[in-house]
Amino acid sequence: MSHEAVPQPWQPITALGVAERAIQMWTMAPLAAAWRAAKGRMNAENAAGLKTFNERLIRRLSVETGILERLYDIDRGTTEQLITQGFNADLVVRDAATLDSESIVEMLRDHEHAARLVLDWIGQKRRLTGGAICELHHLLTRHQPTTVAQDQFGNRVEIPLLRGQFKTQPNNPRRADGTVHEYCPPIHVGSEVDNLLRWLADYDNEDPIVVAAWLHHRFSQIHPFQDGNGRVSRALVLYVLIRADLLPVVVDRDARAEYIGSLEAADSGDLSPLVKLLERIETQTIVAALSIDVETATPRPRVAADVVASIAARLARKLDARDATLRSVNEVAIELRAQAQSQIEDGFAKLEEAAMQSGGQRAHFDLGAPDRGNAHWYRSQLVGLYSNNAYLNFREDHYFIKASVRIENARLVFVLSFHHVGRELSGVMQVVAFAELQAFESQQDKQPTAVDTVDCTVGGPLVFTHTSSVKGIAPQFDEWLDSAMAAAFHAFGERL
């Protein structure tokens, strides 16, 4: 017996609600302020490096936005080449489906030009209009002649794509569970887009991450075009963030499942997963921007006198009152470390009990700090795990907590590290967690025969700044630390 799919009826979009405005992002506002301050210094000291970083970020966005919609498939190695060298067909292998390399590069260039159009709007202080959105869609789909639709018999057929025009027929997809998701009927698209933009114009003083998530979701609810709505939505996110002096958010292929899930949660009334996703990516992007290498980004040759001048300037900045303010982030780190210490000791108490019952040892705890002479511990592990998208600045103070316990032939060493990020002092630190799983031949051995290092930083590093409120971020930090400890205990348990 067949069951007809139950449709999810269309509802008009809604303005930003009270609950959505109340979504908490304890770390984002201080980090955004730190980035804006650092950006001014970077423009003065390393404008070329920052320009290159932004250009590559736009190219990454241009590649990944099409991969999310399965327009083409580009492997990771080729993606990195395209980002660093530019969009050249010689770098692209023919898509396994139907697209040749020239067609793929044409799409990539369209995506890049569309992103630059958005940047031009911001430079011109241009407000969004329905016409502007249609112009954006036309540019994004300039080299996409067709799209896929269903005929009256349920067959998938190719039809011409209406570039830069709102849809004239319904585009309601059937999901894997058989339900039909109803988007805005064509007759109401114009009025719904007008409502969206009217509300957006009133949100200049709202949190830009929340506004970006709201705009993305509500635009997706309207689904005003035959195809390309996701690409347009992500370009609108770019518009909101750049206007707020933040950085582009690139939702890449690795985040696809989480991204789609967050949009479905928003359909059910919960915008927070999408907000948290955008917040996390924005945080990672700011940390990466702060980590730009000044030396390698400078195109002219370096000579000894230049290097000496750079060192002298860096030493002079240590006495700068502004830098003393930025270094007050160390006080935040020390408070968070104290808060974490009791939580870690409580967590290890049960492991200690199990260890003692099996003839093991008591849990052992160490604090790391410059005044303890051990701030250099674990640098190699930290660089190995976390330096891919961030520069870990160990010229500044480093703090950590180490907790260890041995049960039979296995020892768990759990490390919580608080360290500065960025090539220059920025007042930004991050906390990460990892575990060393040590194996011994016998219970009498003192030295392990094997050591595995496991990243326990669930959901990414937690970032804070010199203006962060410890009280404000405490709930988020507690939850984050609990997840990190759970990851470490789970990995250790599998070794016993």
PEHUJO-V790184 format. One record per helix or strand of 3 or more residues. SS is the DSSP state (H for helix, E for strand). FROM is the first residue (numbers start at 0). LEN is the number of residues. If there is no record, write none. Layout:
ss->[SS	SS]
from->[FROM	FROM]
len->[LEN	LEN]
This chain:
ss->[H	H	H	H	H	H	H	E	E	H	H	H	H	H	H	H	H	H	E	H	H	E	E	E	E	E	H]
from->[17	27	46	75	88	100	129	145	155	185	207	228	252	271	293	303	320	328	363	369	378	398	409	427	449	461	469]
len->[4	18	22	10	3	23	11	5	5	15	15	15	15	19	4	14	6	29	5	3	8	9	12	12	6	4	24]
